């Protein structure tokens, strides 16, 4: 099986390394616009194969999309990263052009590929890729919920001093300040979080999760890459293995949760065909209000793309 990662920056390279170590693909291709970057990182990673004991073949190329031919899954990480003081929405004009150009090249050589978008602003970039791909919406989706849920779980683990492996959590909404962590659907070894932690501490963790990306940008001066790269690799592995896991994903909605014609973070069953089913949770009135508030924010950004005439 063949996987392509477009963008050999920090996120793309981290995703590639995670996939190589897990040996879920026989052929892993990295593409980048900057000469030598994809080639150099691919060669460096391949030279760890004898030490870390994997045989996934890794190759890098500069802008040669013909080398991506026959990819089963493509991860798009291309675009500008956030800088301090910059919101994800500030990136829309430049990154939409990049994502759509990349998508057209990918579809030319791998028309049946499932496309995972990682570029920010995530939900609208997934929409941009969908418009350019001209393929079923269940085969074009975004990586956001896996990352945001991982942050939510990690903060809970720190607060409770427990293993993150024991935590099951659910999160919905746009990838940004309007995301909606759902404590009522979060458990530690099957015990509801609401029985283990005060409402005040839960709310503090929810707020830290919402601003988790900005926290790292403020610390490092650029966007995170270890967690986003690992989250994207998790989605690729789930697809290639046909695991049919319930995964929070930016998916195209057609009436679910009272929302239509929008890419939005919801729990889905992810499998070999991409998004195989959207899971509809029984949200209470307060949760549904937050979800629709988040959707309004995402839709506003999508409208900006529509007004740009990108397709």
C-alpha positions as CSV (number, residue, x, y, z in Angstrom):
1,X,0.0,0.0,0.0
2,X,1.2,3.5,-0.9
3,X,0.8,6.7,1.1
4,X,1.8,10.2,0.1
5,X,2.4,13.1,2.4
6,X,2.4,16.5,0.8
7,X,4.6,18.9,2.7
8,X,7.9,17.7,4.3
9,X,7.9,20.3,7.1
10,X,7.7,19.4,10.7
11,X,4.1,18.0,10.7
12,X,4.6,16.0,7.4
13,X,8.0,14.6,8.5
14,X,6.6,13.6,11.9
15,X,3.6,11.9,10.3
16,X,6.0,10.1,7.8
17,X,8.2,8.8,10.6
18,X,5.3,7.6,12.7
19,X,3.8,5.7,9.7
20,X,7.2,4.2,8.8
21,X,7.6,2.9,12.4
22,X,4.2,1.3,12.4
23,X,4.8,-0.4,9.0
24,X,1.3,0.2,7.7
25,X,2.4,1.1,4.2
26,X,5.0,-0.5,1.9
27,X,5.7,2.7,0.0
28,X,5.8,6.1,1.6
29,X,6.3,9.3,-0.5
30,X,7.0,12.8,0.7
31,X,6.5,15.8,-1.7
32,X,7.7,19.3,-1.0
33,X,8.1,22.5,-3.0
34,X,11.5,23.3,-1.5
35,X,14.4,21.5,-3.4
36,X,16.1,18.8,-1.4
37,X,13.9,19.0,1.7
38,X,11.7,15.9,1.0
39,X,14.7,14.0,-0.5
40,X,16.9,14.8,2.5
41,X,14.4,14.0,5.2
42,X,13.3,10.8,3.4
43,X,16.9,9.6,3.2
44,X,17.6,10.5,6.8
45,X,14.5,8.6,7.9
46,X,15.3,5.6,5.7
47,X,18.7,5.4,7.4
48,X,17.0,4.7,10.7
49,X,15.2,1.7,9.3
50,X,18.0,-0.7,10.3
51,X,18.1,0.7,13.8
52,X,14.3,0.9,14.4
53,X,13.6,-2.2,12.4
54,X,11.0,-1.3,9.8
55,X,11.0,-1.9,6.1
56,X,8.6,0.8,4.8
57,X,10.4,2.4,1.9
58,X,10.5,6.2,2.1
59,X,11.2,8.4,-0.8
60,X,11.2,12.2,-1.2
61,X,10.7,14.3,-4.3
62,X,10.5,18.0,-5.1
63,X,7.2,18.8,-6.8
64,X,7.1,15.5,-8.8
65,X,3.5,14.4,-8.3
66,X,3.9,11.6,-10.9
67,X,5.8,9.8,-8.2
68,X,2.6,9.8,-6.1
69,X,0.7,7.7,-8.6
70,X,-1.5,5.0,-7.1
71,X,-1.5,6.3,-3.5
72,X,-4.3,4.9,-1.4
73,X,-4.2,7.7,1.2
74,X,-2.8,11.2,0.8
75,X,-2.1,13.6,3.7
76,X,-2.0,17.3,2.9
77,X,0.1,19.3,5.3
78,X,1.1,22.1,2.9
79,X,0.7,25.7,3.8
80,X,2.0,28.5,6.0
81,X,2.2,27.8,9.8
82,X,0.7,30.1,12.4
83,X,2.9,32.8,13.9
84,X,2.3,34.5,17.3
85,X,-0.8,36.7,17.2
86,X,-2.1,35.0,14.1
87,X,-5.4,33.1,14.0
88,X,-6.0,30.1,11.8
89,X,-8.4,32.2,9.8
90,X,-5.6,34.6,8.9
91,X,-4.1,31.9,6.8
92,X,-7.1,31.3,4.5
93,X,-6.2,33.3,1.4
94,X,-2.8,31.8,0.9
95,X,-3.4,28.3,2.1
96,X,-6.6,27.8,0.1
97,X,-4.7,28.4,-3.1
98,X,-1.9,26.0,-2.0
99,X,-4.3,23.2,-0.9
100,X,-6.4,23.3,-4.1
101,X,-3.3,23.2,-6.3
102,X,-2.0,20.2,-4.4
103,X,-5.4,18.5,-4.5
104,X,-5.6,18.8,-8.3
105,X,-2.2,17.3,-8.7
106,X,-3.0,14.4,-6.3
107,X,-6.2,13.6,-8.1
108,X,-4.5,13.5,-11.4
109,X,-2.4,10.6,-10.4
110,X,-4.4,9.0,-7.6
111,X,-8.1,9.6,-8.4
112,X,-9.3,7.0,-5.8
113,X,-7.1,8.2,-2.9
114,X,-8.6,9.1,0.4
115,X,-7.5,12.7,1.3
116,X,-6.7,13.8,4.8
117,X,-6.3,17.6,5.2
118,X,-4.1,18.9,8.0
119,X,-3.5,22.5,6.7
120,X,-5.0,25.4,8.6
121,X,-7.6,26.8,9.0
122,X,-8.5,23.1,9.0
123,X,-12.2,22.9,8.3
124,X,-12.2,25.4,5.5
125,X,-9.1,23.9,4.0
126,X,-10.8,20.6,3.9
127,X,-13.7,22.3,2.1
128,X,-11.2,23.8,-0.3
129,X,-9.8,20.3,-1.1
130,X,-13.3,18.9,-1.5
131,X,-14.1,21.6,-4.1
132,X,-10.9,20.9,-6.0
133,X,-11.1,17.1,-5.8
134,X,-14.6,16.6,-7.4
135,X,-15.0,13.3,-5.6
136,X,-17.4,11.9,-2.9
137,X,-17.2,13.9,0.3
138,X,-16.6,10.7,2.4
139,X,-13.2,10.5,0.7
140,X,-12.1,14.0,1.7
141,X,-11.9,14.9,5.4
142,X,-9.9,16.7,7.9
143,X,-7.6,15.9,10.8
144,X,-8.6,18.0,13.8
145,X,-10.6,16.0,16.3
146,X,-7.9,13.4,16.9
147,X,-5.4,16.1,17.7
148,X,-7.8,18.2,19.9
149,X,-9.1,15.1,21.7
150,X,-5.5,14.0,22.3
151,X,-4.8,17.4,23.9
152,X,-8.0,17.0,26.0
153,X,-6.9,13.6,27.2
154,X,-3.4,14.6,28.0
155,X,-4.5,17.5,30.1
156,X,-6.9,15.2,32.0
157,X,-4.1,12.7,32.5
158,X,-1.9,15.5,34.0
159,X,-4.6,16.7,36.3
160,X,-5.7,13.3,37.5
161,X,-2.1,11.8,37.5
162,X,-3.3,8.8,35.5
163,X,-2.3,7.1,32.3
164,X,-3.7,8.7,29.2
165,X,-4.4,5.2,27.9
166,X,-7.2,5.0,30.5
167,X,-9.1,8.0,29.1
168,X,-11.8,8.0,26.5
169,X,-12.9,11.4,25.4
170,X,-15.2,13.0,22.7
171,X,-14.9,16.4,21.1
172,X,-16.8,18.1,18.4
173,X,-16.8,21.4,16.5
174,X,-14.5,23.5,14.4
175,X,-10.7,23.2,14.8
176,X,-10.1,26.5,16.6
177,X,-11.4,28.6,19.5
178,X,-15.0,27.4,18.9
179,X,-14.3,23.6,19.4
180,X,-16.6,21.8,21.8
181,X,-15.0,19.3,24.2
182,X,-17.7,17.1,25.7
183,X,-17.0,16.2,29.4
184,X,-20.3,14.3,29.6
185,X,-19.0,11.8,27.0
186,X,-15.5,11.6,28.7
187,X,-14.5,8.7,31.0
188,X,-11.5,7.4,32.9
189,X,-11.5,3.6,32.8
190,X,-15.2,3.8,32.3
191,X,-15.9,6.2,35.1
192,X,-17.5,9.5,34.0
193,X,-15.1,12.4,34.3
194,X,-17.9,14.4,36.0
195,X,-17.7,12.0,38.9
196,X,-13.9,12.4,39.3
197,X,-13.3,16.1,38.9
198,X,-15.1,19.3,39.9
199,X,-16.9,21.3,37.4
200,X,-14.4,24.2,37.8
201,X,-11.4,21.9,37.1
202,X,-13.2,20.4,34.1
203,X,-13.9,23.9,32.7
204,X,-10.3,24.9,33.2
205,X,-9.1,21.8,31.2
206,X,-11.8,22.5,28.5
207,X,-10.4,26.0,28.1
208,X,-6.8,24.9,28.0
209,X,-7.8,22.4,25.3
210,X,-9.6,25.0,23.2
211,X,-6.5,27.2,23.3
212,X,-4.0,24.3,23.2
213,X,-2.6,25.2,19.8
214,X,-2.2,28.8,20.7
215,X,-0.4,27.8,23.9
216,X,2.3,26.0,21.9
217,X,2.5,28.8,19.3
218,X,3.2,31.3,22.1
219,X,5.8,29.0,23.6
220,X,7.7,28.1,20.4
221,X,6.9,30.9,18.0
222,X,5.3,28.4,15.5
223,X,2.7,25.7,15.3
224,X,2.9,22.3,17.0
225,X,4.1,19.3,15.0
226,X,4.6,16.2,17.1
227,X,1.0,15.8,18.1
228,X,-0.5,16.9,14.8
229,X,1.8,14.5,12.9
230,X,1.0,11.6,15.2
231,X,-2.7,12.4,14.9
232,X,-2.6,12.3,11.1
233,X,-0.6,9.1,11.2
234,X,-3.3,7.5,13.4
235,X,-6.0,8.3,10.9
236,X,-3.9,6.9,8.0
237,X,-3.3,3.7,10.0
238,X,-7.0,3.4,10.8
239,X,-7.9,3.6,7.1
240,X,-5.2,1.3,5.8
241,X,-6.0,-1.4,8.4
242,X,-9.7,-1.0,7.9
243,X,-10.1,-0.7,11.7
244,X,-13.4,1.1,11.6
245,X,-12.6,3.0,14.7
246,X,-14.8,5.9,15.9
247,X,-12.6,8.9,15.2
248,X,-13.4,12.6,15.6
249,X,-13.0,14.0,12.1
250,X,-13.9,17.1,10.1
251,X,-16.5,15.5,7.9
252,X,-19.1,16.8,5.4
253,X,-22.5,17.0,7.0
254,X,-25.9,16.7,5.3
255,X,-28.4,17.2,8.0
256,X,-26.6,15.5,11.0
257,X,-26.9,17.6,14.1
258,X,-29.2,19.9,12.2
259,X,-26.2,21.1,10.0
260,X,-25.8,20.8,6.2
261,X,-23.2,21.7,3.6
262,X,-20.4,22.2,6.1
263,X,-17.2,20.5,7.0
264,X,-17.4,20.1,10.8
265,X,-15.8,18.0,13.6
266,X,-18.0,15.1,14.5
267,X,-17.4,11.5,15.6
268,X,-17.3,9.1,12.6
269,X,-16.6,5.5,11.8
270,X,-13.3,5.6,9.8
271,X,-12.4,2.7,7.6
272,X,-11.0,1.6,4.2
273,X,-13.7,3.7,2.4
274,X,-12.9,6.8,4.4
275,X,-15.8,8.3,6.4
276,X,-18.2,5.3,6.5
277,X,-20.7,6.8,8.9
278,X,-21.3,9.9,11.0
279,X,-22.2,9.1,14.6
280,X,-25.0,11.2,16.0
281,X,-24.7,11.8,19.8
282,X,-27.7,12.6,21.9
283,X,-26.5,16.1,22.9
284,X,-28.4,18.1,25.5
285,X,-29.6,21.6,24.8
286,X,-26.4,23.3,26.2
287,X,-24.1,21.1,24.1
288,X,-26.2,21.5,21.0
289,X,-26.1,25.3,21.4
290,X,-22.2,25.2,21.6
291,X,-22.1,23.0,18.5
292,X,-24.3,25.3,16.5
293,X,-22.3,28.3,17.7
294,X,-19.1,26.6,16.5
295,X,-20.8,25.7,13.2
296,X,-21.7,29.3,12.6
297,X,-18.1,30.3,13.0
298,X,-16.9,27.6,10.6
299,X,-19.6,28.5,8.1
300,X,-18.5,32.1,8.2
301,X,-15.0,31.1,7.2
302,X,-16.3,28.8,4.5
303,X,-18.2,31.7,3.1
304,X,-15.0,33.6,2.8
305,X,-13.7,30.9,0.5
306,X,-16.8,30.8,-1.6
307,X,-16.6,34.6,-2.0
308,X,-13.0,34.1,-3.2
309,X,-14.4,32.0,-6.0
310,X,-12.1,29.1,-5.2
311,X,-13.1,25.8,-6.8
